[in-house]
Amino acid sequence: MGSPPLAFLLLVLLVLSRGPPGCDGGHILVFPVDGSHWINMKVLLEELHLRGHRLTVIRASNSIYVPQNSPLYTAVTIHVATEWEEFFEFLQELIQGLRNGRTMHREFANMIYEAHSVWGASLSAFLDNQETVQSLRDSRFDLVLTDPAIGPGVILAKYLDLPLVLNVRWIQGGEGHFAMAPSPLSYVPVPGTGLTDKMDFFQRVKNVFFYALLNLQQKILIEPIYSALCRKHIQGGCDINFLLQQADIWLFRTDFVFDFPRPTMPNVVYIGGFQCRAARPLPAHLEDFVQSAGEHGMVVMSLGSLIDALPERDAEEIAAVFAKLPHKVIWRHKGPRPSTLGNNTMVMDWMPQKDLLGHPQTKVFVAHGGTNGLQEAIFYGVPVLGIPLFFDQFDNLVRLEHKGAAKILELADLSQGFEAGLKEVLGRDSYRRNMRRLSDLHRDQPVTPTDRAVFWVEYVIRHKGAPHLRTRAYEMPWYAYYGVDVALLLAVVAAVPMSAAVALVRFLCCKKTKKRKNKTKQQ
């Protein structure tokens, strides 16, 4: 037999080189959350677009982060009757309150309630437009990809009867794991507690108290909004938590290098750091500025996408501390230019954060503690001086501080503590060693988080869902889930013979005592 033809060999090589099975380009309906959540959702959409999938994105009419026109997707706009300016003003009030030592719990809860109320009303009006809804049905989507920090995307998937993939860390009522995985409060810290997985007795009491408080807030403030939406638009109604538990895949934006180990579920796919990539060369003017730092290196500071600047007094104090350093500083700051700013500090409206963090000259990242920024700090191995403001930021920084890779500075202590905290992280080599170790652990994976995320999205498209990976726990009443009914039955089973034995002993004892009394009387 002769040798196989060259064309045949090339075909075999092509098939073998393709790797895991893909799928023909699907049509994905995307319901994102604005702000920093959009930043990581966009990374996933770019990868899906590269792999031939068609994307339709539902955006708010007032969005300043999700553009109407994009080469990545077709946009469908929902009218939302709020203004971002009001939200930014509230955040500044919140920062000022925290700066003065106030807790601001009530104001924060009101903000959360208003956000869910506005989105609930907006989705309800959107679903009332039968022409738009029919257009969505006619598009024949393969699945809904949504960020469940707000609930409309989850409800829309139910309304359209489509498989559901979540790009998630936070749901409308807290951290996502608590909705679908066993979460023992003895070692799983509740968001807002600032606790680690090592708790003493009083910390466990605090953990239980916060868990009850968050559940109460969920039941009173948030669930009624979505229950009303379900009653109006979904036959038979629905429960937002039940819908979450029915999701096919949870793409979880964390991993156990960053987070504490805890129980999980088969349909949870960990993609922490998926937005990270190799650092690219800096623009020439930035590279020249960074290299001028010499052996001292550089400090990078950013407070994320929502906060342009701290209060003016704090900005002046931070600029004065930076001016004393021998290091160069690149600071994302859009407020008034501080009068105390030194020649070693470059202030920018926007900066290439990943490329700066990946630069070998970067020594410390001064950050607010958002998930995106901390995952990038881990990826590039840069220790953190954290100034948490709100949301999940304090708890995120606690995780890195516990691992010896960050130092937390409370906003109320900024005046007295910023200089000392910055010098500590710059001067103590243990912070850098610990962060580099975390970076090595995070990078040591057989498949990149992005490839893992795309594989599971395509898996749901190929198989039209993944119900075989969902636990049936969500279908069980609470007393069955916790085994209360079984415990009661076992208690009854154990109690019956014990009660019978006690009754028999009492009967025999009483009979014997009665005989003794009769015998005594006869004598």
ZAMARGU-4260 file (C-alpha; in steps of 0.2 Angstrom, whole numbers, plus 5000, padded with zeros to 4 digits):
<rodrens>
0) 5000/5000/5000 | 5007/5017/4996 | 5009/5032/5008 | 4993/5042/5011 | 4991/5057/5000
5) 4998/5074/5007 | 4980/5082/5007 | 4974/5068/5019 | 4988/5070/5031 | 4985/5089/5031
10) 4967/5086/5035 | 4971/5074/5050 | 4983/5087/5057 | 4970/5101/5056 | 4957/5090/5065
15) 4970/5085/5078 | 4975/5103/5081 | 4958/5110/5084 | 4957/5104/5102 | 4941/5103/5112
20) 4925/5103/5102 | 4918/5120/5098 | 4901/5125/5091 | 4894/5134/5077 | 4892/5152/5080
25) 4878/5155/5093 | 4867/5169/5096 | 4868/5176/5114 | 4857/5188/5122 | 4868/5198/5135
30) 4861/5208/5150 | 4875/5216/5158 | 4877/5228/5173 | 4885/5245/5170 | 4901/5252/5178
35) 4915/5240/5183 | 4904/5225/5180 | 4904/5230/5161 | 4923/5230/5160 | 4924/5212/5164
40) 4908/5207/5154 | 4916/5216/5139 | 4932/5205/5140 | 4921/5190/5139 | 4911/5197/5124
45) 4926/5201/5115 | 4932/5183/5116 | 4915/5176/5111 | 4914/5188/5096 | 4932/5182/5090
50) 4925/5164/5091 | 4911/5168/5079 | 4896/5171/5091 | 4883/5184/5087 | 4879/5195/5102
55) 4864/5206/5107 | 4867/5217/5122 | 4853/5225/5132 | 4858/5242/5138 | 4851/5256/5148
60) 4846/5272/5139 | 4856/5282/5152 | 4872/5271/5151 | 4888/5279/5150 | 4899/5263/5150
65) 4889/5252/5137 | 4889/5261/5120 | 4874/5260/5108 | 4886/5257/5093 | 4899/5243/5094
70) 4907/5231/5082 | 4905/5218/5095 | 4886/5217/5097 | 4869/5224/5092 | 4861/5234/5105
75) 4844/5234/5112 | 4840/5249/5123 | 4829/5249/5139 | 4823/5266/5145 | 4829/5269/5163
80) 4822/5284/5172 | 4837/5288/5182 | 4853/5299/5180 | 4870/5294/5183 | 4874/5311/5190
85) 4863/5307/5205 | 4871/5291/5208 | 4889/5299/5207 | 4883/5313/5219 | 4877/5300/5231
90) 4893/5290/5231 | 4902/5306/5235 | 4890/5309/5250 | 4894/5291/5255 | 4912/5294/5254
95) 4911/5310/5264 | 4901/5301/5277 | 4913/5287/5279 | 4927/5300/5280 | 4919/5307/5295
100) 4917/5290/5303 | 4898/5287/5299 | 4893/5269/5295 | 4880/5275/5282 | 4871/5258/5282
105) 4853/5265/5280 | 4858/5276/5265 | 4867/5262/5257 | 4852/5250/5259 | 4841/5264/5252
110) 4852/5266/5237 | 4851/5247/5234 | 4832/5247/5235 | 4831/5261/5223 | 4842/5253/5210
115) 4832/5237/5210 | 4816/5246/5210 | 4821/5256/5195 | 4827/5241/5185 | 4811/5231/5190
120) 4800/5245/5183 | 4811/5247/5167 | 4810/5229/5163 | 4791/5228/5166 | 4789/5242/5154
125) 4800/5234/5142 | 4790/5218/5142 | 4774/5227/5140 | 4780/5232/5122 | 4775/5216/5113
130) 4783/5221/5097 | 4800/5222/5105 | 4797/5206/5114 | 4792/5197/5098 | 4808/5203/5090
135) 4818/5195/5104 | 4808/5179/5102 | 4811/5179/5083 | 4829/5181/5085 | 4830/5163/5092
140) 4844/5166/5105 | 4853/5151/5111 | 4855/5157/5129 | 4855/5172/5140 | 4872/5178/5148
145) 4869/5190/5162 | 4877/5198/5177 | 4864/5194/5192 | 4870/5209/5203 | 4853/5215/5197
150) 4839/5203/5193 | 4831/5208/5176 | 4842/5197/5166 | 4838/5182/5176 | 4819/5185/5174
155) 4821/5189/5156 | 4829/5172/5153 | 4814/5164/5162 | 4802/5174/5151 | 4810/5169/5135
160) 4812/5151/5141 | 4831/5151/5137 | 4846/5143/5145 | 4855/5154/5158 | 4873/5157/5161
165) 4878/5169/5174 | 4894/5180/5174 | 4894/5182/5193 | 4901/5186/5209 | 4887/5196/5217
170) 4869/5193/5216 | 4855/5205/5220 | 4855/5199/5239 | 4874/5196/5242 | 4888/5184/5237
175) 4882/5171/5224 | 4888/5156/5233 | 4876/5158/5247 | 4861/5156/5235 | 4866/5139/5228
180) 4880/5130/5238 | 4881/5124/5256 | 4889/5139/5266 | 4893/5133/5284 | 4894/5149/5294
185) 4907/5142/5305 | 4920/5145/5292 | 4912/5154/5277 | 4912/5173/5281 | 4897/5183/5276
190) 4900/5198/5265 | 4901/5214/5276 | 4908/5206/5291 | 4927/5208/5287 | 4930/5191/5293
195) 4941/5177/5287 | 4939/5158/5287 | 4947/5157/5304 | 4934/5163/5317 | 4933/5163/5336
200) 4917/5161/5345 | 4911/5179/5345 | 4916/5181/5327 | 4905/5166/5323 | 4891/5175/5332
205) 4894/5190/5322 | 4894/5180/5306 | 4877/5172/5310 | 4870/5189/5314 | 4876/5197/5298
210) 4869/5182/5288 | 4852/5184/5296 | 4852/5203/5293 | 4856/5201/5275 | 4843/5188/5273
215) 4830/5200/5281 | 4836/5214/5270 | 4833/5202/5255 | 4816/5197/5260 | 4810/5215/5264
220) 4818/5226/5252 | 4823/5216/5236 | 4812/5200/5234 | 4795/5210/5233 | 4801/5220/5218
225) 4805/5204/5208 | 4790/5195/5215 | 4779/5208/5208 | 4788/5208/5191 | 4786/5189/5190
230) 4767/5190/5195 | 4764/5202/5181 | 4774/5194/5167 | 4777/5176/5170 | 4762/5163/5172
235) 4761/5156/5189 | 4774/5169/5196 | 4792/5165/5200 | 4804/5167/5214 | 4821/5176/5210
240) 4831/5165/5221 | 4823/5149/5213 | 4827/5156/5196 | 4845/5159/5201 | 4847/5141/5207
245) 4840/5135/5190 | 4855/5143/5181 | 4864/5131/5170 | 4882/5138/5173 | 4889/5150/5185
250) 4905/5159/5178 | 4912/5164/5195 | 4924/5179/5195 | 4935/5173/5209 | 4946/5158/5212
255) 4953/5150/5228 | 4970/5159/5227 | 4960/5175/5230 | 4946/5168/5240 | 4944/5157/5255
260) 4941/5138/5252 | 4922/5133/5254 | 4910/5121/5247 | 4904/5123/5229 | 4894/5115/5215
265) 4897/5106/5199 | 4890/5120/5188 | 4901/5133/5196 | 4916/5137/5184 | 4929/5148/5192
270) 4936/5162/5181 | 4945/5174/5193 | 4957/5185/5184 | 4950/5181/5166 | 4951/5199/5161
275) 4970/5199/5164 | 4983/5198/5150 | 5001/5200/5147 | 5006/5218/5149 | 5009/5228/5133
280) 5022/5241/5130 | 5018/5258/5137 | 5016/5274/5126 | 5033/5283/5125 | 5029/5297/5136
285) 5024/5285/5150 | 5038/5274/5148 | 5051/5288/5149 | 5042/5294/5165 | 5042/5277/5173
290) 5061/5274/5168 | 5066/5290/5176 | 5061/5282/5193 | 5078/5273/5192 | 5080/5260/5206
295) 5066/5267/5217 | 5052/5261/5205 | 5034/5267/5203 | 5018/5268/5213 | 5001/5267/5204
300) 4985/5273/5212 | 4967/5271/5205 | 4950/5271/5214 | 4941/5262/5200 | 4928/5267/5187
305) 4915/5275/5199 | 4926/5286/5209 | 4935/5300/5200 | 4942/5308/5215 | 4942/5308/5234
310) 4937/5324/5244 | 4948/5339/5240 | 4956/5339/5258 | 4961/5320/5256 | 4968/5323/5238
315) 4979/5337/5245 | 4985/5326/5259 | 4989/5311/5247 | 4998/5322/5235 | 5009/5329/5249
320) 5014/5311/5254 | 5017/5307/5236 | 5028/5322/5234 | 5040/5316/5248 | 5043/5299/5239
325) 5059/5296/5229 | 5047/5285/5218 | 5038/5291/5203 | 5019/5290/5205 | 5005/5288/5192
330) 4988/5293/5199 | 4971/5292/5191 | 4963/5307/5197 | 4950/5318/5189 | 4946/5331/5203
335) 4954/5348/5205 | 4973/5347/5203 | 4980/5347/5221 | 4991/5361/5226 | 5003/5350/5235
340) 5007/5339/5219 | 5025/5335/5217 | 5035/5334/5201 | 5037/5315/5204 | 5018/5313/5202
345) 5009/5311/5185 | 4990/5314/5186 | 4979/5306/5173 | 4961/5305/5168 | 4963/5288/5162
350) 4978/5276/5163 | 4982/5259/5155 | 4981/5250/5172 | 4985/5233/5167 | 5000/5238/5157
355) 5006/5249/5172 | 5004/5235/5185 | 5013/5223/5173 | 5028/5235/5172 | 5043/5229/5182
360) 5045/5246/5189 | 5029/5245/5198 | 5031/5243/5217 | 5014/5246/5225 | 4996/5248/5219
365) 4986/5260/5229 | 4968/5254/5226 | 4950/5254/5233 | 4948/5235/5233 | 4937/5232/5218
370) 4937/5214/5212 | 4944/5218/5195 | 4959/5228/5202 | 4964/5216/5215 | 4963/5201/5202
375) 4975/5211/5191 | 4986/5215/5206 | 4987/5196/5209 | 4991/5192/5191 | 5005/5204/5190
380) 5012/5201/5207 | 5010/5219/5214 | 5006/5222/5233 | 4992/5233/5238 | 4988/5247/5249
385) 4970/5246/5250 | 4958/5261/5254 | 4940/5252/5254 | 4926/5263/5251 | 4910/5253/5249
390) 4902/5237/5241 | 4913/5222/5243 | 4929/5231/5244 | 4933/5229/5262 | 4930/5210/5261
395) 4940/5209/5246 | 4955/5217/5254 | 4953/5207/5270 | 4957/5192/5259 | 4973/5199/5253
400) 4978/5206/5270 | 4975/5189/5277 | 4987/5181/5264 | 5000/5195/5268 | 4999/5203/5251
405) 4990/5219/5256 | 4988/5232/5270 | 4971/5240/5273 | 4969/5259/5277 | 4952/5265/5283
410) 4946/5280/5275 | 4943/5289/5291 | 4961/5286/5296 | 4968/5293/5279 | 4976/5308/5286
415) 4986/5300/5300 | 4989/5283/5291 | 4992/5285/5273 | 5011/5290/5273 | 5015/5276/5286
420) 5005/5263/5277 | 5012/5267/5260 | 5030/5267/5267 | 5026/5250/5276 | 5021/5241/5260
425) 5035/5249/5250 | 5048/5245/5263 | 5043/5228/5269 | 5048/5214/5256 | 5036/5201/5263
430) 5021/5210/5254 | 5030/5208/5237 | 5035/5190/5241 | 5018/5185/5246 | 5009/5193/5231
435) 5022/5185/5219 | 5018/5168/5227 | 4999/5171/5224 | 5003/5176/5206 | 5013/5160/5203
440) 4998/5150/5211 | 4985/5159/5200 | 4995/5157/5184 | 4998/5139/5187 | 4983/5132/5178
445) 4981/5120/5163 | 4968/5131/5155 | 4966/5150/5155 | 4951/5157/5164 | 4945/5165/5148
450) 4946/5148/5138 | 4937/5140/5152 | 4923/5153/5152 | 4921/5152/5133 | 4921/5133/5134
455) 4906/5132/5146 | 4896/5145/5137 | 4898/5135/5121 | 4894/5119/5131 | 4877/5126/5135
460) 4874/5131/5117 | 4879/5114/5111 | 4868/5104/5124 | 4854/5117/5125 | 4857/5119/5144
465) 4866/5110/5157 | 4852/5104/5169 | 4862/5088/5174 | 4875/5099/5183 | 4861/5107/5194
470) 4858/5101/5211 | 4840/5097/5216 | 4842/5106/5233 | 4833/5121/5226 | 4817/5110/5224
475) 4817/5104/5242 | 4808/5113/5256 | 4819/5120/5269 | 4814/5107/5282 | 4819/5093/5270
480) 4835/5102/5265 | 4841/5103/5283 | 4834/5086/5287 | 4822/5093/5300 | 4809/5080/5296
485) 4821/5066/5297 | 4828/5072/5313 | 4810/5073/5320 | 4806/5055/5314 | 4822/5048/5322
490) 4818/5057/5338 | 4801/5050/5338 | 4807/5032/5334 | 4820/5034/5348 | 4808/5042/5360
495) 4794/5028/5358 | 4805/5013/5365 | 4813/5024/5378 | 4796/5030/5384 | 4790/5012/5384
500) 4805/5007/5394 | 4803/5021/5407 | 4784/5017/5408 | 4788/4998/5411 | 4801/5002/5424
505) 4789/5014/5433 | 4775/5001/5432 | 4787/4987/5440 | 4794/4999/5453 | 4776/5005/5458
510) 4770/4987/5458 | 4785/4981/5469 | 4782/4996/5481 | 4764/4992/5482 | 4767/4974/5487
515) 4779/4981/5501 | 4766/4992/5508 | 4753/4979/5508 | 4766/4967/5517 | 4770/4980/5530
520) 4751/4983/5533 | 4748/4964/5536 | 4762/4964/5549
</rodrens>
